[in-house]
Amino acid sequence: DELRASEQQELETIIGNYATQVSQRAGLLVDTKSSGKPRNLSATTSRQLMYIIREALNNVEKHASAAAVQINLMWQPNLVEITISDDGQGFDTTAARQEGHYGLTIMEERARAIHADLVISSRPHEQGTHLKLCLPLPTGSPVMLRDS
């Protein structure tokens, strides 16, 4: 499992690697951006974030009929915000939950498990879907060191 092998990698590296895989496999243009100073996250938190991101990208690949996906990772002093937006066809989030699609529910449960807020916005036949995840960071979390 790529996640276990790379738990100590920076989150943005893991996201970038998976985004590249999805891009090559599905023919999607996947653009990833990161801003701010990355912070250390526990292995459990990193794993849950990656599962949420992986499910979101899999949903885009399988259901959205999208051409492009934008992933933003924004590190702030007390918060990391992850947004994923696609230019696909959109969907009814309420109907998806009622029709036995568990991906959205599982993403929400994973977010709750790490005390993150997750909002998924979409409408059928409109421009895309937007996911926003906000994870509070404990004050005093060490900043990750990077090789230059």
Backbone as CSV, one residue per row, in Angstrom:
resi,resn,N_x,N_y,N_z,CA_x,CA_y,CA_z,C_x,C_y,C_z
1,ASP,0.859,-1.190,0.000,0.000,0.000,0.000,0.893,1.237,0.000
2,GLU,0.701,2.103,-0.988,1.578,3.273,-1.134,1.528,4.177,0.086
3,LEU,0.408,4.194,0.797,0.280,5.082,1.943,1.194,4.634,3.081
4,ARG,1.211,3.338,3.383,2.055,2.844,4.468,3.530,3.066,4.153
5,ALA,3.904,2.844,2.921,5.304,2.988,2.535,5.760,4.434,2.615
6,SER,4.833,5.357,2.558,5.234,6.758,2.469,4.641,7.628,3.571
7,GLU,4.289,7.032,4.707,3.662,7.821,5.768,4.528,8.982,6.228
8,GLN,5.830,8.844,6.133,6.712,9.896,6.617,6.956,10.983,5.571
9,GLN,6.504,10.767,4.333,6.639,11.802,3.313,5.715,12.958,3.645
10,GLU,6.047,14.097,3.096,5.173,15.246,3.262,3.838,14.964,2.576
11,LEU,2.785,15.459,3.176,1.446,15.257,2.643,1.352,15.735,1.199
12,GLU,1.932,16.875,0.895,1.822,17.400,-0.467,2.513,16.491,-1.479
13,THR,3.587,15.805,-1.080,4.261,14.870,-1.978,3.363,13.677,-2.263
14,ILE,2.728,13.162,-1.222,1.824,12.021,-1.382,0.655,12.408,-2.284
15,ILE,0.070,13.585,-2.039,-1.040,14.063,-2.873,-0.582,14.207,-4.318
16,GLY,0.574,14.813,-4.519,1.097,15.000,-5.872,1.311,13.691,-6.598
17,ASN,1.853,12.695,-5.899,2.077,11.390,-6.517,0.759,10.738,-6.924
18,TYR,-0.225,10.803,-6.047,-1.515,10.194,-6.380,-2.209,10.969,-7.497
19,ALA,-2.108,12.286,-7.470,-2.700,13.111,-8.531,-2.093,12.755,-9.885
20,THR,-0.790,12.510,-9.915,-0.126,12.113,-11.159,-0.670,10.778,-11.652
21,GLN,-0.852,9.826,-10.739,-1.409,8.523,-11.118,-2.799,8.679,-11.725
22,VAL,-3.650,9.472,-11.075,-5.014,9.684,-11.573,-4.970,10.372,-12.929
23,SER,-4.118,11.357,-13.065,-3.997,12.093,-14.317,-3.614,11.159,-15.459
24,GLN,-2.629,10.313,-15.229,-2.173,9.390,-16.264,-3.222,8.332,-16.573
25,ARG,-3.880,7.835,-15.557,-4.862,6.765,-15.731,-6.132,7.266,-16.411
26,ALA,-6.599,8.462,-16.022,-7.909,8.942,-16.479,-7.823,10.009,-17.563
27,GLY,-6.629,10.481,-17.861,-6.503,11.534,-18.859,-6.997,12.883,-18.370
28,LEU,-7.039,13.064,-17.057,-7.464,14.338,-16.466,-6.265,15.264,-16.314
29,LEU,-6.505,16.545,-16.459,-5.503,17.536,-16.095,-5.669,17.774,-14.598
30,VAL,-4.677,17.376,-13.810,-4.741,17.542,-12.360,-3.643,18.519,-11.955
31,ASP,-4.046,19.644,-11.398,-3.114,20.686,-10.982,-3.100,20.748,-9.462
32,THR,-1.930,20.612,-8.874,-1.813,20.690,-7.419,-0.975,21.908,-7.046
33,LYS,-1.426,22.597,-6.016,-0.708,23.766,-5.511,-0.651,23.679,-3.996
34,SER,0.438,24.178,-3.449,0.596,24.220,-2.001,1.130,25.589,-1.618
35,SER,0.628,26.112,-0.507,1.122,27.393,-0.014,1.250,27.328,1.498
36,GLY,2.099,28.172,2.033,2.333,28.203,3.467,3.398,27.203,3.874
37,LYS,3.656,27.137,5.167,4.685,26.244,5.701,4.048,24.943,6.156
38,PRO,4.417,23.803,5.528,3.860,22.515,5.947,4.170,22.226,7.410
39,ARG,3.252,21.539,8.051,3.382,21.186,9.466,3.386,19.674,9.590
40,ASN,3.987,19.189,10.652,3.949,17.760,10.931,2.535,17.361,11.321
41,LEU,2.079,16.266,10.761,0.785,15.685,11.118,1.042,14.270,11.599
42,SER,0.194,13.780,12.454,0.346,12.395,12.897,0.121,11.467,11.711
43,ALA,0.650,10.252,11.824,0.462,9.268,10.757,-1.026,8.998,10.543
44,THR,-1.788,8.933,11.631,-3.230,8.684,11.522,-3.923,9.814,10.773
45,THR,-3.603,11.055,11.118,-4.220,12.200,10.447,-3.841,12.229,8.974
46,SER,-2.559,12.033,8.673,-2.118,12.014,7.273,-2.836,10.930,6.487
47,ARG,-2.968,9.763,7.090,-3.631,8.640,6.421,-5.096,8.970,6.139
48,GLN,-5.804,9.526,7.124,-7.216,9.873,6.917,-7.362,10.935,5.829
49,LEU,-6.493,11.949,5.852,-6.543,12.980,4.808,-6.322,12.365,3.435
50,MET,-5.352,11.472,3.333,-5.074,10.870,2.031,-6.238,10.004,1.566
51,TYR,-6.873,9.274,2.467,-8.039,8.475,2.076,-9.169,9.370,1.567
52,ILE,-9.385,10.507,2.223,-10.426,11.445,1.781,-10.088,11.980,0.394
53,ILE,-8.847,12.401,0.211,-8.424,12.950,-1.081,-8.506,11.885,-2.166
54,ARG,-8.072,10.682,-1.851,-8.117,9.592,-2.834,-9.560,9.298,-3.243
55,GLU,-10.471,9.250,-2.283,-11.884,9.006,-2.605,-12.446,10.132,-3.466
56,ALA,-12.102,11.376,-3.130,-12.582,12.512,-3.926,-12.089,12.414,-5.368
57,LEU,-10.810,12.105,-5.549,-10.267,11.995,-6.910,-10.849,10.795,-7.650
58,ASN,-11.068,9.691,-6.941,-11.709,8.532,-7.574,-13.120,8.876,-8.032
59,ASN,-13.847,9.656,-7.217,-15.196,10.074,-7.606,-15.164,10.946,-8.853
60,VAL,-14.198,11.855,-8.925,-14.061,12.694,-10.122,-13.813,11.805,-11.332
61,GLU,-12.888,10.871,-11.178,-12.526,9.983,-12.284,-13.714,9.140,-12.753
62,LYS,-14.484,8.598,-11.821,-15.565,7.671,-12.165,-16.856,8.352,-12.598
63,HIS,-17.180,9.498,-11.997,-18.530,10.032,-12.138,-18.650,11.420,-12.756
64,ALA,-17.602,12.225,-12.728,-17.763,13.653,-13.019,-17.731,14.021,-14.493
65,SER,-17.158,13.155,-15.336,-16.926,13.534,-16.738,-16.166,14.858,-16.804
66,ALA,-15.185,14.994,-15.941,-14.402,16.230,-15.850,-13.190,16.151,-16.768
67,ALA,-12.705,17.321,-17.146,-11.457,17.421,-17.903,-10.311,17.844,-16.994
68,ALA,-10.631,18.574,-15.917,-9.585,19.124,-15.057,-9.999,19.110,-13.591
69,VAL,-8.987,18.972,-12.738,-9.171,19.000,-11.287,-8.082,19.899,-10.703
70,GLN,-8.472,20.731,-9.756,-7.528,21.605,-9.052,-7.495,21.184,-7.590
71,ILE,-6.293,20.917,-7.068,-6.112,20.574,-5.659,-5.245,21.657,-5.031
72,ASN,-5.741,22.270,-3.968,-4.985,23.291,-3.238,-4.788,22.843,-1.799
73,LEU,-3.575,22.959,-1.336,-3.217,22.644,0.039,-2.663,23.930,0.637
74,MET,-3.403,24.513,1.588,-3.020,25.806,2.155,-2.741,25.667,3.647
75,TRP,-1.483,25.849,4.003,-1.058,25.759,5.399,-1.135,27.135,6.027
76,GLN,-1.875,27.240,7.098,-1.973,28.476,7.866,-1.455,28.172,9.272
77,PRO,-1.213,29.186,10.089,-0.626,28.915,11.410,-1.392,27.888,12.249
78,ASN,-2.710,27.930,12.231,-3.486,27.022,13.081,-4.456,26.147,12.301
79,LEU,-4.234,26.027,10.981,-5.212,25.342,10.135,-4.544,24.891,8.847
80,VAL,-4.939,23.722,8.357,-4.603,23.350,6.986,-5.929,23.220,6.246
81,GLU,-6.003,23.842,5.084,-7.213,23.806,4.264,-6.877,23.105,2.954
82,ILE,-7.679,22.118,2.614,-7.511,21.388,1.365,-8.772,21.599,0.545
83,THR,-8.602,22.059,-0.690,-9.748,22.186,-1.590,-9.481,21.357,-2.835
84,ILE,-10.534,20.734,-3.318,-10.488,19.976,-4.564,-11.687,20.420,-5.384
85,SER,-11.426,20.935,-6.580,-12.496,21.417,-7.461,-12.330,20.784,-8.832
86,ASP,-13.445,20.359,-9.414,-13.388,19.823,-10.773,-14.346,20.597,-11.667
87,ASP,-14.186,20.410,-12.969,-15.041,21.098,-13.940,-16.055,20.141,-14.564
88,GLY,-16.423,19.114,-13.820,-17.331,18.090,-14.333,-18.792,18.480,-14.269
89,GLN,-19.640,17.460,-14.356,-21.078,17.677,-14.504,-21.820,17.938,-13.199
90,GLY,-21.182,17.750,-12.059,-21.873,17.981,-10.797,-22.868,16.872,-10.488
91,PHE,-23.391,16.892,-9.271,-24.354,15.871,-8.855,-25.136,16.374,-7.654
92,ASP,-26.217,15.691,-7.349,-27.052,16.010,-6.191,-26.481,15.257,-4.989
93,THR,-25.874,15.976,-4.058,-25.210,15.325,-2.927,-26.193,14.574,-2.026
94,THR,-27.392,15.098,-1.869,-28.403,14.430,-1.036,-28.855,13.134,-1.684
95,ALA,-29.147,13.178,-2.973,-29.590,11.977,-3.687,-28.500,10.911,-3.688
96,ALA,-27.248,11.331,-3.831,-26.144,10.364,-3.851,-26.093,9.576,-2.550
97,ARG,-26.319,10.248,-1.431,-26.306,9.555,-0.138,-27.492,8.589,-0.028
98,GLN,-28.649,9.003,-0.531,-29.857,8.186,-0.415,-29.835,6.989,-1.357
99,GLU,-29.060,7.069,-2.421,-29.037,5.992,-3.414,-28.009,4.918,-3.090
100,GLY,-27.498,4.904,-1.869,-26.584,3.851,-1.464,-25.137,4.074,-1.858
101,HIS,-24.781,5.296,-2.227,-23.382,5.620,-2.508,-22.755,6.045,-1.183
102,TYR,-21.810,5.255,-0.714,-21.269,5.479,0.623,-20.002,6.323,0.648
103,GLY,-19.443,6.646,-0.500,-18.186,7.387,-0.547,-18.244,8.714,0.177
104,LEU,-19.317,9.483,-0.034,-19.435,10.790,0.628,-19.541,10.631,2.137
105,THR,-20.338,9.669,2.566,-20.522,9.427,3.995,-19.214,8.997,4.643
106,ILE,-18.479,8.125,3.974,-17.204,7.654,4.522,-16.201,8.801,4.608
107,MET,-16.166,9.674,3.587,-15.270,10.832,3.649,-15.630,11.718,4.848
108,GLU,-16.925,11.930,5.062,-17.367,12.754,6.195,-16.997,12.110,7.527
109,GLU,-17.143,10.782,7.630,-16.774,10.081,8.859,-15.276,10.183,9.120
110,ARG,-14.480,10.049,8.071,-13.023,10.171,8.225,-12.650,11.581,8.682
111,ALA,-13.309,12.584,8.120,-13.036,13.971,8.518,-13.385,14.179,9.993
112,ARG,-14.545,13.680,10.405,-14.944,13.812,11.817,-13.935,13.130,12.743
113,ALA,-13.407,11.989,12.311,-12.465,11.231,13.144,-11.200,12.026,13.455
114,ILE,-10.842,12.966,12.589,-9.646,13.787,12.832,-10.021,15.228,13.187
115,HIS,-11.295,15.444,13.505,-11.810,16.757,13.934,-11.687,17.815,12.840
116,ALA,-11.879,17.387,11.598,-11.840,18.314,10.464,-13.264,18.605,10.006
117,ASP,-13.448,19.770,9.413,-14.726,20.121,8.789,-14.618,19.825,7.304
118,LEU,-15.626,19.157,6.755,-15.644,18.814,5.339,-16.950,19.293,4.736
119,VAL,-16.853,20.066,3.665,-18.030,20.547,2.944,-17.870,20.150,1.482
120,ILE,-18.891,19.496,0.943,-18.893,19.119,-0.468,-20.059,19.835,-1.127
121,SER,-19.753,20.669,-2.119,-20.770,21.464,-2.815,-20.849,21.023,-4.266
122,SER,-22.062,20.743,-4.723,-22.262,20.350,-6.112,-23.745,20.424,-6.441
123,ARG,-24.035,20.603,-7.712,-25.413,20.555,-8.208,-25.406,19.808,-9.530
124,PRO,-26.462,19.047,-9.794,-26.500,18.306,-11.053,-26.469,19.246,-12.253
125,HIS,-25.752,18.816,-13.267,-25.704,19.509,-14.564,-25.131,20.914,-14.465
126,GLU,-24.342,21.172,-13.433,-23.683,22.473,-13.315,-22.179,22.263,-13.324
127,GLN,-21.447,23.360,-13.256,-20.000,23.299,-13.370,-19.353,22.700,-12.134
128,GLY,-19.207,21.410,-12.116,-18.321,20.754,-11.190,-18.753,20.609,-9.754
129,THR,-17.802,20.099,-9.007,-17.963,19.824,-7.587,-16.803,20.480,-6.856
130,HIS,-17.082,20.957,-5.655,-16.059,21.621,-4.844,-16.045,20.974,-3.462
131,LEU,-14.892,20.483,-3.062,-14.701,19.911,-1.734,-13.775,20.838,-0.960
132,LYS,-14.142,21.126,0.282,-13.292,21.949,1.147,-13.175,21.258,2.496
133,LEU,-11.938,20.983,2.899,-11.667,20.357,4.179,-10.784,21.296,4.991
134,CYS,-11.201,21.581,6.218,-10.425,22.436,7.124,-10.063,21.625,8.363
135,LEU,-8.773,21.502,8.604,-8.277,20.747,9.748,-7.554,21.693,10.698
136,PRO,-8.107,21.896,11.903,-7.396,22.719,12.887,-6.081,22.040,13.270
137,LEU,-5.040,22.845,13.411,-3.740,22.330,13.829,-3.468,22.791,15.252
138,PRO,-2.899,21.911,16.064,-2.575,22.340,17.420,-1.519,23.437,17.379
139,THR,-1.631,24.393,18.261,-0.610,25.439,18.312,0.684,24.800,18.776
140,GLY,1.755,25.270,18.204,3.053,24.717,18.561,3.423,23.480,17.775
141,SER,2.641,23.092,16.748,3.035,21.974,15.895,4.324,22.351,15.188
142,PRO,5.304,21.458,15.193,6.559,21.815,14.543,6.383,21.954,13.035
143,VAL,7.126,22.895,12.488,7.143,23.079,11.039,8.033,21.993,10.463
144,MET,7.604,21.389,9.346,8.419,20.365,8.703,9.665,21.007,8.108
145,LEU,10.767,20.324,8.223,11.997,20.800,7.605,12.065,20.262,6.189
146,ARG,12.528,21.084,5.279,12.643,20.672,3.883,14.091,20.783,3.457
147,ASP,14.494,19.860,2.606,15.813,19.987,1.984,15.724,21.058,0.928
148,SER,16.787,21.868,0.791,16.731,22.884,-0.254,17.612,22.532,-1.415
